[in-house]
Amino acid sequence: RGDDDYMQDFVDMTDPLIHDRRNISPEILNGSMSRLQMRGRLRMLQQLFSHLERGYEKYFAQKGVRKVHVPNIVSTIGACENWRTLFKINHPSSFFHLLTQTGQLFLEAALVDDASVWCLTKSFRKEEVEDDRHLCEFHLLEIEGAFTFQELLNHMRSLLRSMLVEVIDSRSRELELGLGINLSYIDKCVMNDVLA
């Protein structure tokens, strides 16, 4: 069998009509986006992620918040609110292993040595439908510490501001046009203390 045959098996696995895919560009779904356009879009998304990553890493470094590495394969300690949305790993070596949804308990354990910690992990959710509010996989940025509610809000606002400043400072016309990011609007929000 050729590579195309295997790819067709993959394409035929799921009928796209049974899922709500509002988060996917119509050009991708209907096949009208060329490979060159897809590569360009992926490159722009990677640039955007790099700017955002620089923003949160700078913020945490300035605040002395230590990074903690957490596993992606866990037992039930990786669950969020609904354990029914956990993905179980079916493998002979796996008695009860799951794909994680949060690193919270690992972060809480790390507080023995540090006043505040953070992690970036993948969160996997077995959602019945995947749309713009229900994702099966996404990056989850978490911070943990002995914060009051107001302190936590201040961290969240300052963290978001730091990430947006990195995007603004990139002044990427390509990101602005290609991904529809309104840099001037973000700039106004940051400069006018909308996030403060």
C-alpha distance (Angstrom), angle and dihedral (degrees) to the residues before:
residue distance angle dihedral
R1 . . .
G2 3.76 . .
D3 3.81 126.8 .
D4 3.80 90.6 -103.0
D5 3.81 90.9 59.8
Y6 3.80 91.8 54.6
M7 3.80 90.8 46.5
Q8 3.81 90.1 52.1
D9 3.82 89.1 53.8
F10 3.79 88.0 54.3
V11 3.80 93.6 47.8
D12 3.82 91.6 48.9
M13 3.82 94.1 51.7
T14 3.79 94.9 88.6
D15 3.75 131.6 25.8
P16 3.84 104.4 -129.2
L17 3.81 89.8 -146.5
I18 3.82 92.9 68.6
H19 3.81 92.4 61.8
D20 3.77 129.4 64.7
R21 3.79 102.7 -126.9
R22 3.79 101.9 175.8
N23 3.80 89.2 138.6
I24 3.81 91.7 63.9
S25 3.77 121.4 81.0
P26 3.86 111.9 -108.1
E27 3.81 88.4 -131.2
I28 3.81 89.3 62.6
L29 3.80 93.9 46.3
N30 3.79 95.8 48.4
G31 3.81 93.6 40.9
S32 3.83 96.0 -119.4
M33 3.82 94.5 121.0
S34 3.79 111.0 92.7
R35 3.80 123.7 -133.3
L36 3.79 89.1 -109.5
Q37 3.82 91.2 53.6
M38 3.81 91.4 47.4
R39 3.81 91.6 49.8
G40 3.81 90.0 49.5
R41 3.80 92.0 49.7
L42 3.81 92.0 48.2
R43 3.82 90.4 48.9
M44 3.82 90.5 51.9
L45 3.81 91.9 48.2
Q46 3.81 90.1 51.1
Q47 3.81 89.8 50.9
L48 3.80 90.0 50.7
F49 3.81 92.0 49.2
S50 3.81 90.0 49.5
H51 3.82 91.5 53.9
L52 3.80 91.8 47.9
E53 3.82 90.9 47.0
R54 3.80 91.9 52.0
G55 3.80 88.9 50.6
Y56 3.80 97.1 54.9
E57 3.81 94.1 39.4
K58 3.83 90.3 53.2
Y59 3.78 91.5 47.9
F60 3.80 95.1 49.8
A61 3.82 91.5 45.3
Q62 3.83 91.4 51.8
K63 3.80 91.4 49.2
G64 3.81 94.6 44.8
V65 3.81 93.2 -119.4
R66 3.82 109.0 156.8
K67 3.80 122.9 -134.3
V68 3.81 117.4 -123.7
H69 3.80 122.8 -162.4
V70 3.80 112.3 -138.7
P71 3.81 128.8 -171.5
N72 3.79 125.8 -107.4
I73 3.81 94.1 -149.8
V74 3.79 112.0 62.0
S75 3.79 144.8 142.8
T76 3.81 121.2 -109.5
I77 3.81 90.9 -55.2
G78 3.79 86.3 83.1
A79 3.81 94.0 63.4
C80 3.79 126.7 110.9
E81 3.79 123.2 -160.6
N82 3.79 99.4 -46.0
W83 3.81 116.9 46.1
R84 3.83 89.4 -172.1
T85 3.82 88.7 73.6
L86 3.82 93.1 61.0
F87 3.81 119.4 115.5
K88 3.81 111.1 -131.9
I89 3.79 117.0 -147.4
N90 3.79 111.6 -130.0
H91 3.79 106.5 -152.9
P92 3.82 131.7 127.3
S93 3.81 91.0 -118.0
S94 3.79 92.3 51.0
F95 3.80 117.1 85.8
F96 3.78 95.7 169.6
H97 3.77 112.4 -10.9
L98 3.77 125.8 148.4
L99 3.80 139.0 -177.5
T100 3.79 107.2 -103.7
Q101 3.79 127.4 -111.1
T102 3.81 99.2 -174.2
G103 3.79 142.2 10.8
Q104 3.81 92.6 -149.2
L105 3.80 99.0 117.8
F106 3.81 91.5 47.2
L107 3.81 89.1 50.1
E108 3.80 91.6 49.3
A109 3.81 90.2 51.7
A110 3.82 89.7 51.0
L111 3.82 90.3 57.2
V112 3.81 87.7 79.9
D113 3.82 87.3 78.4
D114 3.81 102.9 27.3
A115 3.81 137.4 41.0
S116 3.81 92.2 -134.9
V117 3.80 135.1 8.9
W118 3.80 139.3 179.7
C119 3.77 140.2 -162.9
L120 3.76 139.9 -171.7
T121 3.77 112.0 -146.8
K122 3.76 140.1 157.2
S123 3.79 115.1 -101.3
F124 3.80 116.5 -152.9
R125 3.82 120.0 -162.5
K126 3.80 125.5 -178.1
E127 3.79 93.8 -141.4
E128 3.80 121.3 178.0
V129 3.79 90.8 -135.0
E130 3.80 130.9 19.5
D131 3.79 114.1 -140.0
D132 3.81 138.5 131.7
R133 3.84 91.1 -63.7
H134 3.81 101.2 34.6
L135 3.78 116.5 55.0
C136 3.79 126.3 175.5
E137 3.82 92.3 -151.3
F138 3.79 133.4 17.0
H139 3.80 142.0 146.4
L140 3.79 113.3 -95.0
L141 3.81 120.1 -158.0
E142 3.82 111.1 -162.2
I143 3.79 134.4 -179.1
E144 3.79 125.0 -168.1
G145 3.79 132.0 -171.6
A146 3.78 144.4 119.5
F147 3.80 92.2 -73.8
T148 3.77 130.0 156.6
F149 3.78 113.5 -129.8
Q150 3.82 90.7 -102.0
E151 3.81 91.9 49.5
L152 3.80 89.8 51.2
L153 3.82 90.9 50.6
N154 3.81 90.0 49.4
H155 3.81 90.2 51.5
M156 3.79 91.3 49.6
R157 3.82 93.6 49.1
S158 3.80 93.7 45.6
L159 3.80 91.7 45.5
L160 3.80 91.9 51.6
R161 3.80 90.3 46.2
S162 3.82 91.4 52.2
M163 3.80 91.2 50.6
L164 3.80 93.5 47.7
V165 3.81 92.3 47.2
E166 3.81 88.7 58.2
V167 3.80 90.3 52.3
I168 3.83 91.3 47.2
D169 3.81 92.3 47.1
S170 3.80 90.3 54.3
R171 3.84 87.9 66.0
S172 3.78 86.8 -164.2
R173 3.78 110.2 176.7
E174 3.80 86.7 -172.6
L175 3.81 92.0 59.6
E176 3.78 90.9 44.8
L177 3.79 94.5 52.4
G178 3.79 101.0 29.6
L179 3.80 98.6 46.3
G180 3.79 99.0 25.6
I181 3.81 93.8 -118.2
N182 3.79 111.7 162.5
L183 3.82 100.8 -144.2
S184 3.81 93.3 178.0
Y185 3.82 90.7 56.0
I186 3.82 91.3 48.7
D187 3.81 88.9 47.2
K188 3.84 90.9 53.1
C189 3.81 91.5 48.9
V190 3.81 91.6 52.2
M191 3.83 95.7 41.5
N192 3.84 94.6 45.2
D193 3.81 92.6 49.6
V194 3.80 92.7 -117.4
L195 3.80 85.4 148.8
A196 3.81 94.8 46.0
